[in-house]
Amino acid sequence: MYLRIAPELYLKRLCVGGVERVFELGRAFRNEGVDFSH
């Protein structure tokens, strides 16, 4: 199983491909500790 770290790469590819409005709702997983600033 793989967890996506940053979803913006896929969104940028769609924008370059000509899609003008791109939206995504989902979770992003980080391989780091818990912090009050995130």
C-alpha positions in Angstrom: 0.0 0.0 0.0 1.2 3.5 -0.8 0.0 6.7 0.8 0.1 9.9 -1.3 2.3 12.6 0.3 1.3 15.6 -1.9 -1.6 15.5 -4.3 -0.7 18.7 -6.2 1.4 16.8 -8.7 -1.7 15.2 -10.3 -3.6 18.5 -10.2 -0.7 20.3 -11.9 -0.7 17.6 -14.7 -4.4 18.2 -15.3 -3.9 21.9 -15.5 -1.1 21.5 -18.0 -3.3 19.1 -20.0 -5.9 21.9 -20.4 -8.3 21.3 -17.6 -9.2 24.7 -16.2 -11.0 23.9 -13.0 -9.5 21.1 -10.9 -10.6 20.1 -7.3 -9.6 17.4 -4.9 -10.8 16.6 -1.4 -8.7 14.1 0.5 -6.1 13.4 3.1 -2.4 13.9 2.8 -0.1 11.7 4.8 3.3 13.0 6.2 6.2 10.9 7.4 7.0 13.2 10.3 5.9 13.9 13.9 2.9 15.8 15.1 3.4 19.5 15.4 1.1 22.4 16.5 1.8 24.3 13.3 0.2 21.6 11.1 
